[in-house]
Amino acid sequence: MQTFVPTPTLSRTPAFWTATGLLLLALAASGVPTPLYRVYSERFDFGSGTLTVVFGIYAFALLVTLLVVGGLSDHVGRRPVLAGGLLLMASAMVVFLAADGVGWLLAARVVQGVSMGALTGTLGAVLLDCQRADRPLGALVNSASPGLGLSIGAVGAGLVVEYVAEPTDWVFTVLAIALVLAAATVLLLPETSPRAPGALASLRPAVRVPRAQRPAFLLALPVLVAAWALAGLYLSLGPSLAATVFGLEDHLVGSLLVLAMQGSAALGAVLGRTVEPQRAMVGGASVFAAAVVATIVALVTGSVAVLFVSAVVSGLGFGLAALGAISTTTADVAPADRAGLLSASFVVGYLSFSLPAIVAGAAATSVGLEAVAEVYAAVCVVLALVAVVGVRRNRRRVRPAGADVAEPAQPVAA
């Protein structure tokens, strides 16, 4: 009779970095369609309105999944949810390969959104579970990964579009294989969440913000909305904006605009890792607001240099503000609430990521992409400034005079 030998699992630090790699892979896969939207719009003959629907339906599917299964891994364990999410993401790549019309693209993005919704909160919880107590990197990874992962996906796909004859076939075949292998890698991760009752009850759609975290969550809300909304504009209409407003027709250049913002967002999170959370949120939101004003200047003047500089600086502000917002929101959250709270944060992010972009795409067909982008950017500036005012008022209210000293950033689930 054959004896069953359990699969050896990784220790805490290797597990943390393996989970980081899985998160980056999933995010890169979700960023790959950005430079391909123009390819599909030419192939299937659709405009900016349809383009943003294809983009936005992903975020809606992700949002619904977060609402339903955001806290599931707190009850059934992390590994089953991770493996299922990665295999579902691989199936989305197969649907992209089969796409021969807009309907297929919508289906692929729905499947991709569902898979990312299952992975987002769960991978974040794994990172918090596995981070070292003496080196808490959860907040940093959580804040830096979206910008880095999306940039890798967008620029990688942009390069393929520019230099490979059949870019969609090549990109999605490689990603499908990589995601299947990633699902197998989950077996090496330790199970960090013991099974707990309440799995079925946790599937009731809800935004789960523990009472103790609600004041901080509301405080961070405006800056999260502003930052994610601008990211949605860049990722959905950025390449089209570069082509129609600034005359940058090259697919690779369009993806570099995404890199300018999203890549610097990752850098902003790294630079702010030792800053006290609310200070990071105020500083990041202030930088973000100033840079988005410069984006409006670029749109009015048609300056490509100002556009790219403003994208880089707004990304830095985004990364720093997001790090502060997430650290503030998740400080001292109980282990059993980690995945649910992170999912609630991402619900806000992806609503902001999708709805404004869809509205912008629809409006662009009647009033023009440049005018829409200018109004869109102005709203982002106002929201960022609202966050700055809110945090400063809160600090004055809760801290006695002379007590405003820096504190180390708190770890959060990444």
TORKOL-4160 file (C-alpha; in steps of 0.2 Angstrom, whole numbers, padded with zeros to 4 digits, m for minus):
414
<pt num="1" X="0000" Y="0000" Z="0000"/>
<pt num="2" X="0007" Y="0017" Z="m0005"/>
<pt num="3" X="0010" Y="0029" Z="0009"/>
<pt num="4" X="0004" Y="0047" Z="0007"/>
<pt num="5" X="0018" Y="0060" Z="0009"/>
<pt num="6" X="0012" Y="0077" Z="0012"/>
<pt num="7" X="0019" Y="0091" Z="0001"/>
<pt num="8" X="0032" Y="0101" Z="0010"/>
<pt num="9" X="0027" Y="0119" Z="0013"/>
<pt num="10" X="0037" Y="0135" Z="0013"/>
<pt num="11" X="0043" Y="0144" Z="0028"/>
<pt num="12" X="0036" Y="0161" Z="0032"/>
<pt num="13" X="0048" Y="0172" Z="0022"/>
<pt num="14" X="0049" Y="0162" Z="0006"/>
<pt num="15" X="0030" Y="0160" Z="0007"/>
<pt num="16" X="0028" Y="0179" Z="0009"/>
<pt num="17" X="0038" Y="0182" Z="m0007"/>
<pt num="18" X="0030" Y="0168" Z="m0016"/>
<pt num="19" X="0013" Y="0176" Z="m0013"/>
<pt num="20" X="0020" Y="0192" Z="m0019"/>
<pt num="21" X="0025" Y="0184" Z="m0035"/>
<pt num="22" X="0008" Y="0177" Z="m0037"/>
<pt num="23" X="0000" Y="0194" Z="m0034"/>
<pt num="24" X="0011" Y="0202" Z="m0047"/>
<pt num="25" X="0007" Y="0189" Z="m0060"/>
<pt num="26" X="m0012" Y="0191" Z="m0057"/>
<pt num="27" X="m0010" Y="0210" Z="m0058"/>
<pt num="28" X="0001" Y="0209" Z="m0074"/>
<pt num="29" X="m0012" Y="0198" Z="m0082"/>
<pt num="30" X="m0026" Y="0210" Z="m0078"/>
<pt num="31" X="m0015" Y="0225" Z="m0085"/>
<pt num="32" X="m0011" Y="0216" Z="m0102"/>
<pt num="33" X="m0027" Y="0221" Z="m0111"/>
<pt num="34" X="m0024" Y="0239" Z="m0109"/>
<pt num="35" X="m0012" Y="0241" Z="m0124"/>
<pt num="36" X="m0022" Y="0228" Z="m0134"/>
<pt num="37" X="m0039" Y="0238" Z="m0133"/>
<pt num="38" X="m0034" Y="0249" Z="m0148"/>
<pt num="39" X="m0029" Y="0233" Z="m0157"/>
<pt num="40" X="m0046" Y="0225" Z="m0153"/>
<pt num="41" X="m0055" Y="0242" Z="m0157"/>
<pt num="42" X="m0048" Y="0242" Z="m0174"/>
<pt num="43" X="m0051" Y="0223" Z="m0177"/>
<pt num="44" X="m0069" Y="0223" Z="m0171"/>
<pt num="45" X="m0073" Y="0241" Z="m0176"/>
<pt num="46" X="m0079" Y="0249" Z="m0159"/>
<pt num="47" X="m0076" Y="0266" Z="m0151"/>
<pt num="48" X="m0071" Y="0273" Z="m0135"/>
<pt num="49" X="m0089" Y="0270" Z="m0127"/>
<pt num="50" X="m0088" Y="0251" Z="m0130"/>
<pt num="51" X="m0069" Y="0251" Z="m0126"/>
<pt num="52" X="m0073" Y="0258" Z="m0108"/>
<pt num="53" X="m0087" Y="0245" Z="m0106"/>
<pt num="54" X="m0075" Y="0231" Z="m0110"/>
<pt num="55" X="m0063" Y="0239" Z="m0097"/>
<pt num="56" X="m0077" Y="0243" Z="m0084"/>
<pt num="57" X="m0086" Y="0226" Z="m0085"/>
<pt num="58" X="m0070" Y="0218" Z="m0078"/>
<pt num="59" X="m0070" Y="0229" Z="m0063"/>
<pt num="60" X="m0089" Y="0226" Z="m0060"/>
<pt num="61" X="m0086" Y="0207" Z="m0060"/>
<pt num="62" X="m0072" Y="0209" Z="m0048"/>
<pt num="63" X="m0082" Y="0220" Z="m0037"/>
<pt num="64" X="m0097" Y="0208" Z="m0036"/>
<pt num="65" X="m0085" Y="0194" Z="m0032"/>
<pt num="66" X="m0076" Y="0204" Z="m0018"/>
<pt num="67" X="m0093" Y="0207" Z="m0011"/>
<pt num="68" X="m0098" Y="0189" Z="m0011"/>
<pt num="69" X="m0081" Y="0179" Z="m0008"/>
<pt num="70" X="m0071" Y="0193" Z="0000"/>
<pt num="71" X="m0070" Y="0185" Z="0017"/>
<pt num="72" X="m0072" Y="0167" Z="0011"/>
<pt num="73" X="m0054" Y="0162" Z="0014"/>
<pt num="74" X="m0056" Y="0167" Z="0032"/>
<pt num="75" X="m0067" Y="0152" Z="0034"/>
<pt num="76" X="m0062" Y="0139" Z="0021"/>
<pt num="77" X="m0043" Y="0143" Z="0021"/>
<pt num="78" X="m0032" Y="0153" Z="0009"/>
<pt num="79" X="m0025" Y="0139" Z="m0002"/>
<pt num="80" X="m0042" Y="0133" Z="m0010"/>
<pt num="81" X="m0047" Y="0151" Z="m0014"/>
<pt num="82" X="m0030" Y="0155" Z="m0022"/>
<pt num="83" X="m0029" Y="0139" Z="m0032"/>
<pt num="84" X="m0047" Y="0141" Z="m0039"/>
<pt num="85" X="m0044" Y="0160" Z="m0043"/>
<pt num="86" X="m0028" Y="0156" Z="m0052"/>
<pt num="87" X="m0036" Y="0142" Z="m0063"/>
<pt num="88" X="m0050" Y="0154" Z="m0067"/>
<pt num="89" X="m0038" Y="0167" Z="m0072"/>
<pt num="90" X="m0030" Y="0155" Z="m0084"/>
<pt num="91" X="m0047" Y="0151" Z="m0091"/>
<pt num="92" X="m0050" Y="0169" Z="m0095"/>
<pt num="93" X="m0034" Y="0169" Z="m0105"/>
<pt num="94" X="m0041" Y="0155" Z="m0115"/>
<pt num="95" X="m0057" Y="0165" Z="m0118"/>
<pt num="96" X="m0046" Y="0180" Z="m0124"/>
<pt num="97" X="m0038" Y="0168" Z="m0136"/>
<pt num="98" X="m0054" Y="0162" Z="m0143"/>
<pt num="99" X="m0061" Y="0180" Z="m0145"/>
<pt num="100" X="m0068" Y="0185" Z="m0162"/>
<pt num="101" X="m0080" Y="0199" Z="m0157"/>
<pt num="102" X="m0084" Y="0211" Z="m0143"/>
<pt num="103" X="m0095" Y="0198" Z="m0134"/>
<pt num="104" X="m0080" Y="0187" Z="m0132"/>
<pt num="105" X="m0070" Y="0201" Z="m0125"/>
<pt num="106" X="m0084" Y="0205" Z="m0112"/>
<pt num="107" X="m0085" Y="0187" Z="m0107"/>
<pt num="108" X="m0066" Y="0186" Z="m0105"/>
<pt num="109" X="m0065" Y="0201" Z="m0094"/>
<pt num="110" X="m0080" Y="0195" Z="m0084"/>
<pt num="111" X="m0070" Y="0179" Z="m0080"/>
<pt num="112" X="m0054" Y="0189" Z="m0077"/>
<pt num="113" X="m0064" Y="0200" Z="m0065"/>
<pt num="114" X="m0071" Y="0186" Z="m0055"/>
<pt num="115" X="m0054" Y="0177" Z="m0053"/>
<pt num="116" X="m0046" Y="0193" Z="m0048"/>
<pt num="117" X="m0060" Y="0197" Z="m0035"/>
<pt num="118" X="m0056" Y="0180" Z="m0027"/>
<pt num="119" X="m0037" Y="0183" Z="m0027"/>
<pt num="120" X="m0036" Y="0201" Z="m0021"/>
<pt num="121" X="m0042" Y="0200" Z="m0003"/>
<pt num="122" X="m0035" Y="0182" Z="m0001"/>
<pt num="123" X="m0017" Y="0186" Z="m0007"/>
<pt num="124" X="m0017" Y="0201" Z="0004"/>
<pt num="125" X="m0022" Y="0191" Z="0019"/>
<pt num="126" X="m0008" Y="0178" Z="0015"/>
<pt num="127" X="0005" Y="0192" Z="0015"/>
<pt num="128" X="m0001" Y="0199" Z="0031"/>
<pt num="129" X="m0001" Y="0181" Z="0039"/>
<pt num="130" X="0016" Y="0178" Z="0032"/>
<pt num="131" X="0026" Y="0194" Z="0035"/>
<pt num="132" X="0039" Y="0194" Z="0048"/>
<pt num="133" X="0035" Y="0203" Z="0065"/>
<pt num="134" X="0051" Y="0212" Z="0064"/>
<pt num="135" X="0050" Y="0217" Z="0046"/>
<pt num="136" X="0031" Y="0221" Z="0042"/>
<pt num="137" X="0031" Y="0223" Z="0023"/>
<pt num="138" X="0012" Y="0220" Z="0021"/>
<pt num="139" X="0007" Y="0238" Z="0018"/>
<pt num="140" X="0022" Y="0241" Z="0006"/>
<pt num="141" X="0018" Y="0226" Z="m0005"/>
<pt num="142" X="0000" Y="0230" Z="m0005"/>
<pt num="143" X="0002" Y="0248" Z="m0010"/>
<pt num="144" X="0017" Y="0244" Z="m0023"/>
<pt num="145" X="0010" Y="0229" Z="m0031"/>
<pt num="146" X="m0004" Y="0236" Z="m0041"/>
<pt num="147" X="0006" Y="0249" Z="m0050"/>
<pt num="148" X="0021" Y="0237" Z="m0053"/>
<pt num="149" X="0010" Y="0222" Z="m0059"/>
<pt num="150" X="m0001" Y="0233" Z="m0070"/>
<pt num="151" X="0015" Y="0241" Z="m0077"/>
<pt num="152" X="0023" Y="0225" Z="m0081"/>
<pt num="153" X="0007" Y="0218" Z="m0090"/>
<pt num="154" X="0004" Y="0234" Z="m0100"/>
<pt num="155" X="0022" Y="0237" Z="m0105"/>
<pt num="156" X="0025" Y="0219" Z="m0109"/>
<pt num="157" X="0010" Y="0218" Z="m0120"/>
<pt num="158" X="0015" Y="0234" Z="m0128"/>
<pt num="159" X="0031" Y="0227" Z="m0133"/>
<pt num="160" X="0023" Y="0212" Z="m0140"/>
<pt num="161" X="0010" Y="0222" Z="m0150"/>
<pt num="162" X="0025" Y="0232" Z="m0158"/>
<pt num="163" X="0036" Y="0218" Z="m0162"/>
<pt num="164" X="0026" Y="0201" Z="m0164"/>
<pt num="165" X="0015" Y="0197" Z="m0178"/>
<pt num="166" X="0001" Y="0189" Z="m0168"/>
<pt num="167" X="0002" Y="0198" Z="m0152"/>
<pt num="168" X="m0014" Y="0192" Z="m0144"/>
<pt num="169" X="m0011" Y="0174" Z="m0147"/>
<pt num="170" X="0007" Y="0175" Z="m0140"/>
<pt num="171" X="0002" Y="0185" Z="m0125"/>
<pt num="172" X="m0013" Y="0175" Z="m0119"/>
<pt num="173" X="m0005" Y="0158" Z="m0122"/>
<pt num="174" X="0010" Y="0162" Z="m0111"/>
<pt num="175" X="m0001" Y="0169" Z="m0098"/>
<pt num="176" X="m0012" Y="0154" Z="m0098"/>
<pt num="177" X="0003" Y="0142" Z="m0095"/>
<pt num="178" X="0010" Y="0153" Z="m0082"/>
<pt num="179" X="m0006" Y="0154" Z="m0072"/>
<pt num="180" X="m0008" Y="0135" Z="m0072"/>
<pt num="181" X="0009" Y="0133" Z="m0065"/>
<pt num="182" X="0006" Y="0147" Z="m0052"/>
<pt num="183" X="m0010" Y="0137" Z="m0046"/>
<pt num="184" X="0001" Y="0122" Z="m0043"/>
<pt num="185" X="0013" Y="0133" Z="m0033"/>
<pt num="186" X="m0001" Y="0136" Z="m0021"/>
<pt num="187" X="0002" Y="0119" Z="m0014"/>
<pt num="188" X="0019" Y="0125" Z="m0007"/>
<pt num="189" X="0011" Y="0139" Z="0003"/>
<pt num="190" X="0007" Y="0136" Z="0021"/>
<pt num="191" X="m0011" Y="0136" Z="0026"/>
<pt num="192" X="m0012" Y="0152" Z="0037"/>
<pt num="193" X="m0031" Y="0152" Z="0040"/>
<pt num="194" X="m0038" Y="0137" Z="0049"/>
<pt num="195" X="m0056" Y="0132" Z="0044"/>
<pt num="196" X="m0069" Y="0142" Z="0054"/>
<pt num="197" X="m0088" Y="0141" Z="0054"/>
<pt num="198" X="m0098" Y="0153" Z="0045"/>
<pt num="199" X="m0092" Y="0150" Z="0027"/>
<pt num="200" X="m0110" Y="0150" Z="0019"/>
<pt num="201" X="m0115" Y="0166" Z="0029"/>
<pt num="202" X="m0099" Y="0175" Z="0023"/>
<pt num="203" X="m0106" Y="0173" Z="0005"/>
<pt num="204" X="m0120" Y="0185" Z="0008"/>
<pt num="205" X="m0115" Y="0201" Z="m0002"/>
<pt num="206" X="m0108" Y="0214" Z="0010"/>
<pt num="207" X="m0095" Y="0227" Z="0013"/>
<pt num="208" X="m0086" Y="0221" Z="0029"/>
<pt num="209" X="m0078" Y="0235" Z="0038"/>
<pt num="210" X="m0076" Y="0231" Z="0057"/>
<pt num="211" X="m0083" Y="0244" Z="0068"/>
<pt num="212" X="m0066" Y="0249" Z="0075"/>
<pt num="213" X="m0059" Y="0252" Z="0058"/>
<pt num="214" X="m0074" Y="0263" Z="0051"/>
<pt num="215" X="m0068" Y="0280" Z="0056"/>
<pt num="216" X="m0051" Y="0277" Z="0048"/>
<pt num="217" X="m0059" Y="0269" Z="0032"/>
<pt num="218" X="m0070" Y="0285" Z="0030"/>
<pt num="219" X="m0055" Y="0296" Z="0032"/>
<pt num="220" X="m0046" Y="0287" Z="0018"/>
<pt num="221" X="m0061" Y="0286" Z="0006"/>
<pt num="222" X="m0059" Y="0302" Z="m0004"/>
<pt num="223" X="m0040" Y="0299" Z="m0008"/>
<pt num="224" X="m0044" Y="0281" Z="m0013"/>
<pt num="225" X="m0058" Y="0286" Z="m0024"/>
<pt num="226" X="m0047" Y="0300" Z="m0032"/>
<pt num="227" X="m0032" Y="0289" Z="m0035"/>
<pt num="228" X="m0041" Y="0274" Z="m0042"/>
<pt num="229" X="m0052" Y="0285" Z="m0053"/>
<pt num="230" X="m0036" Y="0292" Z="m0061"/>
<pt num="231" X="m0029" Y="0275" Z="m0063"/>
<pt num="232" X="m0045" Y="0269" Z="m0072"/>
<pt num="233" X="m0043" Y="0284" Z="m0084"/>
<pt num="234" X="m0025" Y="0279" Z="m0088"/>
<pt num="235" X="m0028" Y="0261" Z="m0090"/>
<pt num="236" X="m0044" Y="0262" Z="m0100"/>
<pt num="237" X="m0042" Y="0278" Z="m0111"/>
<pt num="238" X="m0023" Y="0282" Z="m0108"/>
<pt num="239" X="m0017" Y="0275" Z="m0125"/>
<pt num="240" X="m0032" Y="0282" Z="m0134"/>
<pt num="241" X="m0029" Y="0299" Z="m0126"/>
<pt num="242" X="m0010" Y="0298" Z="m0131"/>
<pt num="243" X="m0015" Y="0295" Z="m0149"/>
<pt num="244" X="m0030" Y="0306" Z="m0152"/>
<pt num="245" X="m0025" Y="0321" Z="m0141"/>
<pt num="246" X="m0006" Y="0321" Z="m0142"/>
<pt num="247" X="m0003" Y="0312" Z="m0159"/>
<pt num="248" X="0006" Y="0297" Z="m0151"/>
<pt num="249" X="0000" Y="0283" Z="m0162"/>
<pt num="250" X="0014" Y="0270" Z="m0156"/>
<pt num="251" X="0006" Y="0256" Z="m0146"/>
<pt num="252" X="0022" Y="0255" Z="m0135"/>
<pt num="253" X="0022" Y="0274" Z="m0131"/>
<pt num="254" X="0004" Y="0272" Z="m0125"/>
<pt num="255" X="0009" Y="0258" Z="m0113"/>
<pt num="256" X="0023" Y="0269" Z="m0107"/>
<pt num="257" X="0011" Y="0282" Z="m0102"/>
<pt num="258" X="0003" Y="0268" Z="m0091"/>
<pt num="259" X="0020" Y="0264" Z="m0084"/>
<pt num="260" X="0024" Y="0282" Z="m0081"/>
<pt num="261" X="0010" Y="0283" Z="m0068"/>
<pt num="262" X="0008" Y="0265" Z="m0062"/>
<pt num="263" X="0027" Y="0262" Z="m0061"/>
<pt num="264" X="0030" Y="0278" Z="m0051"/>
<pt num="265" X="0015" Y="0273" Z="m0040"/>
<pt num="266" X="0025" Y="0258" Z="m0034"/>
<pt num="267" X="0040" Y="0269" Z="m0031"/>
<pt num="268" X="0029" Y="0281" Z="m0021"/>
<pt num="269" X="0024" Y="0267" Z="m0010"/>
<pt num="270" X="0042" Y="0262" Z="m0007"/>
<pt num="271" X="0048" Y="0279" Z="m0003"/>
<pt num="272" X="0034" Y="0281" Z="0009"/>
<pt num="273" X="0037" Y="0265" Z="0019"/>
<pt num="274" X="0044" Y="0273" Z="0034"/>
<pt num="275" X="0032" Y="0288" Z="0035"/>
<pt num="276" X="0018" Y="0289" Z="0048"/>
<pt num="277" X="0002" Y="0283" Z="0039"/>
<pt num="278" X="m0008" Y="0299" Z="0040"/>
<pt num="279" X="0007" Y="0310" Z="0036"/>
<pt num="280" X="0009" Y="0299" Z="0020"/>
<pt num="281" X="m0009" Y="0301" Z="0016"/>
<pt num="282" X="m0008" Y="0320" Z="0017"/>
<pt num="283" X="0008" Y="0321" Z="0008"/>
<pt num="284" X="0003" Y="0309" Z="m0006"/>
<pt num="285" X="m0014" Y="0317" Z="m0009"/>
<pt num="286" X="m0006" Y="0335" Z="m0010"/>
<pt num="287" X="0007" Y="0329" Z="m0022"/>
<pt num="288" X="m0006" Y="0320" Z="m0032"/>
<pt num="289" X="m0017" Y="0335" Z="m0033"/>
<pt num="290" X="m0003" Y="0346" Z="m0039"/>
<pt num="291" X="0002" Y="0334" Z="m0052"/>
<pt num="292" X="m0016" Y="0331" Z="m0059"/>
<pt num="293" X="m0017" Y="0350" Z="m0061"/>
<pt num="294" X="m0001" Y="0349" Z="m0072"/>
<pt num="295" X="m0010" Y="0335" Z="m0082"/>
<pt num="296" X="m0024" Y="0348" Z="m0086"/>
<pt num="297" X="m0011" Y="0360" Z="m0091"/>
<pt num="298" X="m0004" Y="0346" Z="m0103"/>
<pt num="299" X="m0021" Y="0343" Z="m0110"/>
<pt num="300" X="m0024" Y="0362" Z="m0113"/>
<pt num="301" X="m0007" Y="0365" Z="m0121"/>
<pt num="302" X="m0004" Y="0348" Z="m0130"/>
<pt num="303" X="0013" Y="0346" Z="m0121"/>
<pt num="304" X="0019" Y="0328" Z="m0122"/>
<pt num="305" X="0033" Y="0332" Z="m0109"/>
<pt num="306" X="0021" Y="0339" Z="m0096"/>
<pt num="307" X="0009" Y="0325" Z="m0099"/>
<pt num="308" X="0023" Y="0312" Z="m0095"/>
<pt num="309" X="0030" Y="0322" Z="m0080"/>
<pt num="310" X="0013" Y="0324" Z="m0073"/>
<pt num="311" X="0009" Y="0306" Z="m0075"/>
<pt num="312" X="0025" Y="0301" Z="m0065"/>
<pt num="313" X="0022" Y="0314" Z="m0051"/>
<pt num="314" X="0004" Y="0309" Z="m0049"/>
<pt num="315" X="0009" Y="0291" Z="m0048"/>
<pt num="316" X="0021" Y="0295" Z="m0034"/>
<pt num="317" X="0008" Y="0304" Z="m0025"/>
<pt num="318" X="m0004" Y="0290" Z="m0028"/>
<pt num="319" X="0008" Y="0277" Z="m0021"/>
<pt num="320" X="0012" Y="0287" Z="m0006"/>
<pt num="321" X="m0007" Y="0291" Z="m0002"/>
<pt num="322" X="m0012" Y="0274" Z="m0005"/>
<pt num="323" X="0001" Y="0267" Z="0007"/>
<pt num="324" X="m0005" Y="0279" Z="0020"/>
<pt num="325" X="m0023" Y="0276" Z="0017"/>
<pt num="326" X="m0022" Y="0257" Z="0018"/>
<pt num="327" X="m0010" Y="0258" Z="0033"/>
<pt num="328" X="m0022" Y="0269" Z="0042"/>
<pt num="329" X="m0037" Y="0259" Z="0038"/>
<pt num="330" X="m0030" Y="0242" Z="0042"/>
<pt num="331" X="m0020" Y="0246" Z="0058"/>
<pt num="332" X="m0024" Y="0233" Z="0072"/>
<pt num="333" X="m0037" Y="0224" Z="0062"/>
<pt num="334" X="m0041" Y="0207" Z="0070"/>
<pt num="335" X="m0034" Y="0192" Z="0060"/>
<pt num="336" X="m0052" Y="0185" Z="0056"/>
<pt num="337" X="m0057" Y="0202" Z="0048"/>
<pt num="338" X="m0041" Y="0204" Z="0037"/>
<pt num="339" X="m0047" Y="0197" Z="0021"/>
<pt num="340" X="m0065" Y="0205" Z="0023"/>
<pt num="341" X="m0058" Y="0222" Z="0027"/>
<pt num="342" X="m0045" Y="0222" Z="0012"/>
<pt num="343" X="m0059" Y="0217" Z="0001"/>
<pt num="344" X="m0070" Y="0231" Z="0006"/>
<pt num="345" X="m0055" Y="0243" Z="0002"/>
<pt num="346" X="m0054" Y="0235" Z="m0015"/>
<pt num="347" X="m0072" Y="0237" Z="m0018"/>
<pt num="348" X="m0070" Y="0256" Z="m0016"/>
<pt num="349" X="m0055" Y="0255" Z="m0027"/>
<pt num="350" X="m0063" Y="0246" Z="m0041"/>
<pt num="351" X="m0079" Y="0255" Z="m0041"/>
<pt num="352" X="m0069" Y="0271" Z="m0043"/>
<pt num="353" X="m0058" Y="0262" Z="m0056"/>
<pt num="354" X="m0073" Y="0258" Z="m0067"/>
<pt num="355" X="m0088" Y="0269" Z="m0065"/>
<pt num="356" X="m0080" Y="0286" Z="m0069"/>
<pt num="357" X="m0070" Y="0278" Z="m0084"/>
<pt num="358" X="m0086" Y="0271" Z="m0091"/>
<pt num="359" X="m0095" Y="0288" Z="m0090"/>
<pt num="360" X="m0080" Y="0296" Z="m0097"/>
<pt num="361" X="m0079" Y="0284" Z="m0112"/>
<pt num="362" X="m0098" Y="0287" Z="m0115"/>
<pt num="363" X="m0096" Y="0306" Z="m0114"/>
<pt num="364" X="m0081" Y="0306" Z="m0125"/>
<pt num="365" X="m0091" Y="0301" Z="m0140"/>
<pt num="366" X="m0101" Y="0317" Z="m0139"/>
<pt num="367" X="m0090" Y="0331" Z="m0131"/>
<pt num="368" X="m0073" Y="0324" Z="m0136"/>
<pt num="369" X="m0060" Y="0315" Z="m0126"/>
<pt num="370" X="m0049" Y="0330" Z="m0122"/>
<pt num="371" X="m0064" Y="0339" Z="m0114"/>
<pt num="372" X="m0069" Y="0324" Z="m0104"/>
<pt num="373" X="m0051" Y="0321" Z="m0098"/>
<pt num="374" X="m0050" Y="0339" Z="m0092"/>
<pt num="375" X="m0066" Y="0338" Z="m0081"/>
<pt num="376" X="m0061" Y="0321" Z="m0075"/>
<pt num="377" X="m0044" Y="0327" Z="m0069"/>
<pt num="378" X="m0052" Y="0342" Z="m0060"/>
<pt num="379" X="m0064" Y="0331" Z="m0050"/>
<pt num="380" X="m0049" Y="0320" Z="m0045"/>
<pt num="381" X="m0040" Y="0336" Z="m0039"/>
<pt num="382" X="m0055" Y="0341" Z="m0028"/>
<pt num="383" X="m0056" Y="0324" Z="m0020"/>
<pt num="384" X="m0038" Y="0323" Z="m0016"/>
<pt num="385" X="m0039" Y="0340" Z="m0008"/>
<pt num="386" X="m0055" Y="0335" Z="0002"/>
<pt num="387" X="m0044" Y="0320" Z="0009"/>
<pt num="388" X="m0030" Y="0332" Z="0014"/>
<pt num="389" X="m0042" Y="0344" Z="0023"/>
<pt num="390" X="m0051" Y="0329" Z="0032"/>
<pt num="391" X="m0035" Y="0321" Z="0038"/>
<pt num="392" X="m0028" Y="0337" Z="0045"/>
<pt num="393" X="m0044" Y="0341" Z="0054"/>
<pt num="394" X="m0044" Y="0324" Z="0061"/>
<pt num="395" X="m0026" Y="0325" Z="0067"/>
<pt num="396" X="m0030" Y="0342" Z="0076"/>
<pt num="397" X="m0046" Y="0335" Z="0084"/>
<pt num="398" X="m0038" Y="0319" Z="0091"/>
<pt num="399" X="m0020" Y="0325" Z="0096"/>
<pt num="400" X="m0016" Y="0337" Z="0110"/>
<pt num="401" X="m0004" Y="0351" Z="0106"/>
<pt num="402" X="0014" Y="0346" Z="0104"/>
<pt num="403" X="0009" Y="0327" Z="0102"/>
<pt num="404" X="0011" Y="0327" Z="0083"/>
<pt num="405" X="0026" Y="0315" Z="0083"/>
<pt num="406" X="0030" Y="0302" Z="0069"/>
<pt num="407" X="0025" Y="0285" Z="0072"/>
<pt num="408" X="0030" Y="0269" Z="0062"/>
<pt num="409" X="0019" Y="0264" Z="0048"/>
<pt num="410" X="0007" Y="0250" Z="0053"/>
<pt num="411" X="0007" Y="0233" Z="0044"/>
<pt num="412" X="m0008" Y="0229" Z="0033"/>
<pt num="413" X="m0013" Y="0215" Z="0023"/>
<pt num="414" X="m0006" Y="0216" Z="0005"/>
